[in-house]
Amino acid sequence: MTTTPAGSLLAEPRPPGPPRRVWRDWALILTLVPLAILEVGVREDIGWAPVTLGLSIALTFALLWRRTAPLVVVAIVFATLAAFSVATLVGLPGPTALYTLVWVLVLPYALFRWGSGREAAIGSAIMLVSAALGIAVDAPSVSEIVLGIGLLMLPAALGASVRYRATARIREVEEAKLHERELLARELHDTVAHHVSAIAIQAQAGRAVAASDPARSLEVLEVIEEAASRTLSDMRSMVGTLRGSEPAELAPRPGVMDLPHLTRAAGELPRVEVALAGDLDDLTPAMDAALYRVAQESITNALRHARRATLVDVRIHGDDEVVRLTVTDDGDASTTEQATWGFGLVGMAERASLLGGSLEAGPGPDRGWSVAVVLPRTGEPA
């Protein structure tokens, strides 16, 4: 089954999470309503002034729903403007379109930013019909017609561009999360599968040496061997699906005890100092690898982005319930004021979440950037 570009456009769903109302919407309305009242008061060519003013104010309030119901708002507003034009064409006295209704140029942007593909197509047809009726009334020159259509399509193109960028950003974040899940799946496979393999080998050896109670021992060992082999087979199948066609990485995974290797040579700035404290024994393989990866990524980010930093401080402390990791630098405060979460931080937060923990990152209290991770010892991968 083939899909044409037009079919793909019409099948485009609405973007998720449109904001319903923000303070800027109310500020816009509180600006437009007095302007409409002022225009009706100073212009002498307005027919049916009370009706014109009432309709204009009512249409202005439709702006509050331009994101959650973009097609409905476009249909109502542009159908009303078309009715104004039709009344003028047939010579009927009636309401007059106000100059303050220029705010309708916001609606093409909202339609293409927040509407589905089918809604954008229908709304575009409605807007073009309304524009054609307006052209028939005003009889402008060709250049004015081109300018008017351009003014109508420009916000639509801008809305489509912003929508594309937002959609691409969401897709990249999801890909970052998926990549982190695949890495975690590999690490779980390479550690847990090793232990399951050992169980299978021990069970086979037990069958060979069980002499004191052969019947019972053989029965138990057969159950262990069967369960371990089945678990190993199922895990290999599941992780093989997750990792795709890439070969398995057989090298041992680095852990917390490998973090001192990330320190830098003497004289290099910023310095990287690592301090390990508390109970860091008996960490699960997944937690051990996660702490190393988060610390490694945090150090890399600090080396890349912390301006005029002299120190990157890495501290890990474990107790009976949780293990805490903090990575801070002493870079300029001005470089972190406008910092945003990139895909590296998204991946680190995803890794912590999968292990039942949490990650917080942001500007430090005085200067630099800080990353704090808390992982529970009893946490299990989600």
C-alpha positions as a Python dict, from the first residue, in 0.01 Angstrom:
ca = {
    (1, 'M'): (0, 0, 0),
    (2, 'T'): (152, 333, -110),
    (3, 'T'): (97, 665, 58),
    (4, 'T'): (102, 992, -134),
    (5, 'P'): (239, 1315, 21),
    (6, 'A'): (-115, 1455, 20),
    (7, 'G'): (-244, 1146, 198),
    (8, 'S'): (32, 1169, 457),
    (9, 'L'): (-52, 1535, 518),
    (10, 'L'): (-422, 1461, 564),
    (11, 'A'): (-341, 1175, 803),
    (12, 'E'): (-121, 1397, 1023),
    (13, 'P'): (-267, 1394, 1379),
    (14, 'R'): (-290, 1688, 1612),
    (15, 'P'): (24, 1769, 1810),
    (16, 'P'): (-5, 1657, 2174),
    (17, 'G'): (-50, 1891, 2468),
    (18, 'P'): (-173, 2222, 2323),
    (19, 'P'): (-183, 2490, 2598),
    (20, 'R'): (-543, 2585, 2668),
    (21, 'R'): (-504, 2941, 2788),
    (22, 'V'): (-208, 3144, 2900),
    (23, 'W'): (-179, 3496, 3037),
    (24, 'R'): (-82, 3628, 2693),
    (25, 'D'): (-426, 3529, 2559),
    (26, 'W'): (-603, 3740, 2815),
    (27, 'A'): (-359, 4027, 2764),
    (28, 'L'): (-430, 4014, 2389),
    (29, 'I'): (-805, 4025, 2445),
    (30, 'L'): (-777, 4309, 2698),
    (31, 'T'): (-587, 4502, 2430),
    (32, 'L'): (-811, 4422, 2132),
    (33, 'V'): (-1148, 4491, 2296),
    (34, 'P'): (-1072, 4855, 2387),
    (35, 'L'): (-924, 4908, 2040),
    (36, 'A'): (-1245, 4780, 1881),
    (37, 'I'): (-1454, 5010, 2101),
    (38, 'L'): (-1229, 5303, 2011),
    (39, 'E'): (-1252, 5229, 1639),
    (40, 'V'): (-1631, 5211, 1643),
    (41, 'G'): (-1638, 5538, 1832),
    (42, 'V'): (-1418, 5734, 1589),
    (43, 'R'): (-1523, 5590, 1252),
    (44, 'E'): (-1834, 5729, 1086),
    (45, 'D'): (-1864, 5475, 803),
    (46, 'I'): (-1952, 5177, 1022),
    (47, 'G'): (-2296, 5028, 959),
    (48, 'W'): (-2492, 4886, 1244),
    (49, 'A'): (-2233, 5003, 1495),
    (50, 'P'): (-2371, 4815, 1799),
    (51, 'V'): (-2396, 4488, 1604),
    (52, 'T'): (-2052, 4540, 1451),
    (53, 'L'): (-1899, 4603, 1792),
    (54, 'G'): (-2076, 4307, 1952),
    (55, 'L'): (-1970, 4066, 1678),
    (56, 'S'): (-1612, 4193, 1683),
    (57, 'I'): (-1583, 4148, 2060),
    (58, 'A'): (-1742, 3802, 2042),
    (59, 'L'): (-1499, 3697, 1769),
    (60, 'T'): (-1209, 3828, 1976),
    (61, 'F'): (-1296, 3590, 2260),
    (62, 'A'): (-1275, 3301, 2012),
    (63, 'L'): (-898, 3345, 2037),
    (64, 'L'): (-912, 3157, 2368),
    (65, 'W'): (-992, 2833, 2181),
    (66, 'R'): (-761, 2876, 1882),
    (67, 'R'): (-521, 2603, 2004),
    (68, 'T'): (-766, 2344, 2136),
    (69, 'A'): (-1024, 2385, 1856),
    (70, 'P'): (-838, 2560, 1570),
    (71, 'L'): (-1069, 2450, 1287),
    (72, 'V'): (-1386, 2553, 1472),
    (73, 'V'): (-1241, 2897, 1550),
    (74, 'V'): (-1122, 2946, 1190),
    (75, 'A'): (-1462, 2841, 1056),
    (76, 'I'): (-1655, 3076, 1285),
    (77, 'V'): (-1430, 3380, 1237),
    (78, 'F'): (-1376, 3355, 862),
    (79, 'A'): (-1739, 3258, 797),
    (80, 'T'): (-1842, 3577, 979),
    (81, 'L'): (-1601, 3783, 770),
    (82, 'A'): (-1736, 3614, 457),
    (83, 'A'): (-2089, 3709, 564),
    (84, 'F'): (-1977, 4072, 596),
    (85, 'S'): (-1842, 4057, 240),
    (86, 'V'): (-2155, 3893, 100),
    (87, 'A'): (-2375, 4157, 262),
    (88, 'T'): (-2164, 4427, 103),
    (89, 'L'): (-2169, 4258, -240),
    (90, 'V'): (-2548, 4237, -254),
    (91, 'G'): (-2590, 4591, -127),
    (92, 'L'): (-2748, 4508, 207),
    (93, 'P'): (-2688, 4731, 504),
    (94, 'G'): (-2517, 4544, 779),
    (95, 'P'): (-2212, 4515, 1004),
    (96, 'T'): (-1877, 4642, 879),
    (97, 'A'): (-1547, 4460, 929),
    (98, 'L'): (-1323, 4657, 1164),
    (99, 'Y'): (-955, 4723, 1106),
    (100, 'T'): (-884, 4577, 1448),
    (101, 'L'): (-988, 4238, 1310),
    (102, 'V'): (-639, 4216, 1162),
    (103, 'W'): (-574, 3981, 1456),
    (104, 'V'): (-732, 3706, 1242),
    (105, 'L'): (-383, 3656, 1097),
    (106, 'V'): (-308, 3471, 1422),
    (107, 'L'): (-556, 3199, 1324),
    (108, 'P'): (-367, 3051, 1023),
    (109, 'Y'): (-66, 3010, 1252),
    (110, 'A'): (-278, 2835, 1517),
    (111, 'L'): (-445, 2613, 1256),
    (112, 'F'): (-119, 2482, 1112),
    (113, 'R'): (54, 2468, 1451),
    (114, 'W'): (-213, 2283, 1649),
    (115, 'G'): (-461, 2138, 1398),
    (116, 'S'): (-454, 1797, 1233),
    (117, 'G'): (-365, 1764, 867),
    (118, 'R'): (-730, 1730, 767),
    (119, 'E'): (-824, 2033, 978),
    (120, 'A'): (-547, 2238, 815),
    (121, 'A'): (-674, 2146, 468),
    (122, 'I'): (-1037, 2230, 549),
    (123, 'G'): (-943, 2548, 730),
    (124, 'S'): (-726, 2662, 439),
    (125, 'A'): (-1022, 2623, 202),
    (126, 'I'): (-1243, 2826, 436),
    (127, 'M'): (-983, 3103, 464),
    (128, 'L'): (-930, 3118, 86),
    (129, 'V'): (-1304, 3142, 18),
    (130, 'S'): (-1336, 3423, 272),
    (131, 'A'): (-1033, 3598, 120),
    (132, 'A'): (-1181, 3564, -230),
    (133, 'L'): (-1507, 3727, -117),
    (134, 'G'): (-1308, 4009, 46),
    (135, 'I'): (-1118, 4061, -280),
    (136, 'A'): (-1445, 4076, -473),
    (137, 'V'): (-1569, 4351, -241),
    (138, 'D'): (-1256, 4567, -235),
    (139, 'A'): (-1150, 4508, -600),
    (140, 'P'): (-780, 4555, -522),
    (141, 'S'): (-496, 4555, -772),
    (142, 'V'): (-304, 4238, -855),
    (143, 'S'): (-15, 4339, -632),
    (144, 'E'): (-254, 4400, -345),
    (145, 'I'): (-413, 4060, -400),
    (146, 'V'): (-74, 3889, -394),
    (147, 'L'): (25, 4083, -82),
    (148, 'G'): (-301, 3992, 92),
    (149, 'I'): (-270, 3620, 15),
    (150, 'G'): (94, 3633, 123),
    (151, 'L'): (-3, 3792, 454),
    (152, 'L'): (-255, 3512, 505),
    (153, 'M'): (-16, 3230, 416),
    (154, 'L'): (289, 3363, 599),
    (155, 'P'): (159, 3286, 950),
    (156, 'A'): (37, 2949, 821),
    (157, 'A'): (389, 2866, 699),
    (158, 'L'): (534, 2987, 1028),
    (159, 'G'): (295, 2767, 1224),
    (160, 'A'): (385, 2464, 1012),
    (161, 'S'): (756, 2535, 1064),
    (162, 'V'): (722, 2563, 1443),
    (163, 'R'): (513, 2247, 1446),
    (164, 'Y'): (777, 2058, 1249),
    (165, 'R'): (1054, 2170, 1483),
    (166, 'A'): (852, 2075, 1792),
    (167, 'T'): (765, 1736, 1645),
    (168, 'A'): (1128, 1674, 1551),
    (169, 'R'): (1234, 1765, 1904),
    (170, 'I'): (984, 1521, 2056),
    (171, 'R'): (1101, 1249, 1819),
    (172, 'E'): (1466, 1308, 1907),
    (173, 'V'): (1388, 1294, 2280),
    (174, 'E'): (1203, 965, 2231),
    (175, 'E'): (1494, 829, 2031),
    (176, 'A'): (1731, 929, 2311),
    (177, 'K'): (1513, 746, 2562),
    (178, 'L'): (1493, 440, 2337),
    (179, 'H'): (1870, 440, 2292),
    (180, 'E'): (1919, 455, 2670),
    (181, 'R'): (1676, 167, 2716),
    (182, 'E'): (1869, -38, 2464),
    (183, 'L'): (2197, 32, 2641),
    (184, 'L'): (2042, -71, 2973),
    (185, 'A'): (1897, -384, 2816),
    (186, 'R'): (2242, -479, 2688),
    (187, 'E'): (2400, -425, 3028),
    (188, 'L'): (2130, -632, 3198),
    (189, 'H'): (2180, -906, 2943),
    (190, 'D'): (2556, -911, 2973),
    (191, 'T'): (2539, -938, 3353),
    (192, 'V'): (2225, -1135, 3436),
    (193, 'A'): (2275, -1378, 3148),
    (194, 'H'): (2621, -1454, 3280),
    (195, 'H'): (2479, -1559, 3616),
    (196, 'V'): (2206, -1765, 3455),
    (197, 'S'): (2468, -1942, 3244),
    (198, 'A'): (2659, -2022, 3563),
    (199, 'I'): (2343, -2169, 3717),
    (200, 'A'): (2300, -2395, 3416),
    (201, 'I'): (2663, -2511, 3436),
    (202, 'Q'): (2639, -2579, 3809),
    (203, 'A'): (2320, -2775, 3757),
    (204, 'Q'): (2489, -2989, 3494),
    (205, 'A'): (2784, -3047, 3725),
    (206, 'G'): (2548, -3134, 4011),
    (207, 'R'): (2393, -3409, 3806),
    (208, 'A'): (2733, -3563, 3753),
    (209, 'V'): (2848, -3562, 4118),
    (210, 'A'): (2523, -3616, 4307),
    (211, 'A'): (2580, -3952, 4471),
    (212, 'S'): (2430, -3924, 4819),
    (213, 'D'): (2068, -3897, 4708),
    (214, 'P'): (2071, -3958, 4338),
    (215, 'A'): (1697, -3967, 4280),
    (216, 'R'): (1612, -3645, 4464),
    (217, 'S'): (1923, -3458, 4354),
    (218, 'L'): (1875, -3549, 3992),
    (219, 'E'): (1514, -3438, 4005),
    (220, 'V'): (1601, -3099, 4155),
    (221, 'L'): (1898, -3046, 3928),
    (222, 'E'): (1691, -3127, 3621),
    (223, 'V'): (1437, -2862, 3721),
    (224, 'I'): (1714, -2605, 3779),
    (225, 'E'): (1880, -2683, 3450),
    (226, 'E'): (1555, -2662, 3256),
    (227, 'A'): (1448, -2335, 3418),
    (228, 'A'): (1790, -2173, 3376),
    (229, 'S'): (1819, -2279, 3013),
    (230, 'R'): (1469, -2157, 2935),
    (231, 'T'): (1535, -1821, 3108),
    (232, 'L'): (1860, -1774, 2922),
    (233, 'S'): (1694, -1854, 2589),
    (234, 'D'): (1404, -1617, 2655),
    (235, 'M'): (1637, -1337, 2764),
    (236, 'R'): (1856, -1374, 2458),
    (237, 'S'): (1550, -1360, 2237),
    (238, 'M'): (1413, -1048, 2410),
    (239, 'V'): (1742, -857, 2415),
    (240, 'G'): (1815, -963, 2059),
    (241, 'T'): (1494, -791, 1956),
    (242, 'L'): (1589, -476, 2147),
    (243, 'R'): (1942, -449, 2017),
    (244, 'G'): (1859, -523, 1651),
    (245, 'S'): (2142, -642, 1430),
    (246, 'E'): (2431, -503, 1632),
    (247, 'P'): (2673, -763, 1775),
    (248, 'A'): (2697, -813, 2148),
    (249, 'E'): (2957, -615, 2336),
    (250, 'L'): (3159, -872, 2530),
    (251, 'A'): (3395, -637, 2715),
    (252, 'P'): (3324, -596, 3089),
    (253, 'R'): (3104, -298, 3171),
    (254, 'P'): (3274, -21, 3374),
    (255, 'G'): (3132, 57, 3717),
    (256, 'V'): (3170, 283, 4017),
    (257, 'M'): (3519, 157, 4098),
    (258, 'D'): (3632, 261, 3752),
    (259, 'L'): (3537, 626, 3807),
    (260, 'P'): (3883, 730, 3937),
    (261, 'H'): (4010, 653, 3585),
    (262, 'L'): (3809, 953, 3462),
    (263, 'T'): (4031, 1198, 3649),
    (264, 'R'): (4260, 1412, 3433),
    (265, 'A'): (4636, 1443, 3421),
    (266, 'A'): (4799, 1692, 3656),
    (267, 'G'): (4789, 2047, 3521),
    (268, 'E'): (4488, 1996, 3297),
    (269, 'L'): (4195, 2228, 3361),
    (270, 'P'): (3935, 2182, 3475),
    (271, 'R'): (4052, 1919, 3723),
    (272, 'V'): (3827, 1618, 3774),
    (273, 'E'): (3820, 1487, 4129),
    (274, 'V'): (3636, 1170, 4229),
    (275, 'A'): (3547, 1081, 4589),
    (276, 'L'): (3387, 748, 4683),
    (277, 'A'): (3241, 707, 5032),
    (278, 'G'): (3004, 492, 5229),
    (279, 'D'): (2880, 146, 5144),
    (280, 'L'): (2943, 86, 4773),
    (281, 'D'): (2972, -291, 4795),
    (282, 'D'): (2716, -530, 4653),
    (283, 'L'): (2576, -283, 4401),
    (284, 'T'): (2358, -449, 4142),
    (285, 'P'): (2524, -464, 3799),
    (286, 'A'): (2257, -233, 3654),
    (287, 'M'): (2306, 28, 3928),
    (288, 'D'): (2685, 1, 3908),
    (289, 'A'): (2682, 64, 3533),
    (290, 'A'): (2421, 342, 3560),
    (291, 'L'): (2622, 538, 3816),
    (292, 'Y'): (2930, 518, 3596),
    (293, 'R'): (2745, 624, 3282),
    (294, 'V'): (2572, 919, 3450),
    (295, 'A'): (2897, 1039, 3606),
    (296, 'Q'): (3080, 998, 3276),
    (297, 'E'): (2817, 1194, 3082),
    (298, 'S'): (2808, 1466, 3349),
    (299, 'I'): (3185, 1507, 3339),
    (300, 'T'): (3177, 1523, 2959),
    (301, 'N'): (2909, 1793, 2969),
    (302, 'A'): (3109, 1995, 3223),
    (303, 'L'): (3427, 1975, 3015),
    (304, 'R'): (3238, 2089, 2706),
    (305, 'H'): (3015, 2362, 2842),
    (306, 'A'): (3145, 2497, 3175),
    (307, 'R'): (3328, 2818, 3090),
    (308, 'R'): (3631, 2908, 3296),
    (309, 'A'): (3574, 2609, 3525),
    (310, 'T'): (3868, 2491, 3731),
    (311, 'L'): (3712, 2189, 3905),
    (312, 'V'): (3462, 1915, 3830),
    (313, 'D'): (3378, 1743, 4158),
    (314, 'V'): (3231, 1389, 4149),
    (315, 'R'): (3106, 1239, 4474),
    (316, 'I'): (2933, 906, 4533),
    (317, 'H'): (2803, 803, 4874),
    (318, 'G'): (2619, 482, 4954),
    (319, 'D'): (2418, 381, 5258),
    (320, 'D'): (2181, 97, 5340),
    (321, 'E'): (1894, 237, 5134),
    (322, 'V'): (2023, 458, 4851),
    (323, 'V'): (2332, 557, 4658),
    (324, 'R'): (2377, 928, 4583),
    (325, 'L'): (2583, 1073, 4301),
    (326, 'T'): (2657, 1444, 4265),
    (327, 'V'): (2862, 1608, 3992),
    (328, 'T'): (2929, 1982, 4023),
    (329, 'D'): (3155, 2231, 3850),
    (330, 'D'): (3263, 2587, 3933),
    (331, 'G'): (3207, 2739, 3589),
    (332, 'D'): (3072, 3088, 3534),
    (333, 'A'): (2717, 3134, 3661),
    (334, 'S'): (2630, 3333, 3349),
    (335, 'T'): (2682, 3028, 3130),
    (336, 'T'): (2416, 2828, 3309),
    (337, 'E'): (2136, 3079, 3349),
    (338, 'Q'): (1982, 2994, 3013),
    (339, 'A'): (2090, 2630, 3003),
    (340, 'T'): (1832, 2375, 2891),
    (341, 'W'): (1814, 1997, 2910),
    (342, 'G'): (1981, 1833, 2614),
    (343, 'F'): (1953, 1475, 2499),
    (344, 'G'): (2238, 1365, 2726),
    (345, 'L'): (2046, 1478, 3034),
    (346, 'V'): (1727, 1322, 2896),
    (347, 'G'): (1909, 990, 2863),
    (348, 'M'): (2055, 1013, 3213),
    (349, 'A'): (1713, 1092, 3363),
    (350, 'E'): (1563, 800, 3172),
    (351, 'R'): (1831, 565, 3302),
    (352, 'A'): (1773, 678, 3662),
    (353, 'S'): (1397, 645, 3622),
    (354, 'L'): (1425, 290, 3487),
    (355, 'L'): (1611, 193, 3804),
    (356, 'G'): (1350, 352, 4032),
    (357, 'G'): (1559, 661, 4107),
    (358, 'S'): (1557, 1029, 4023),
    (359, 'L'): (1783, 1288, 3864),
    (360, 'E'): (1791, 1663, 3918),
    (361, 'A'): (2007, 1898, 3713),
    (362, 'G'): (2042, 2273, 3696),
    (363, 'P'): (2253, 2575, 3786),
    (364, 'G'): (2442, 2549, 4113),
    (365, 'P'): (2353, 2773, 4408),
    (366, 'D'): (2652, 3000, 4351),
    (367, 'R'): (2796, 2914, 4011),
    (368, 'G'): (2843, 2630, 3768),
    (369, 'W'): (2615, 2334, 3704),
    (370, 'S'): (2503, 2052, 3929),
    (371, 'V'): (2372, 1701, 3862),
    (372, 'A'): (2229, 1495, 4150),
    (373, 'V'): (2118, 1133, 4119),
    (374, 'V'): (1956, 914, 4384),
    (375, 'L'): (1918, 539, 4318),
    (376, 'P'): (1748, 308, 4567),
    (377, 'R'): (1932, -13, 4645),
    (378, 'T'): (1604, -204, 4630),
    (379, 'G'): (1499, -47, 4302),
    (380, 'E'): (1437, -270, 4004),
    (381, 'P'): (1439, -179, 3638),
    (382, 'A'): (1100, -64, 3516),
}
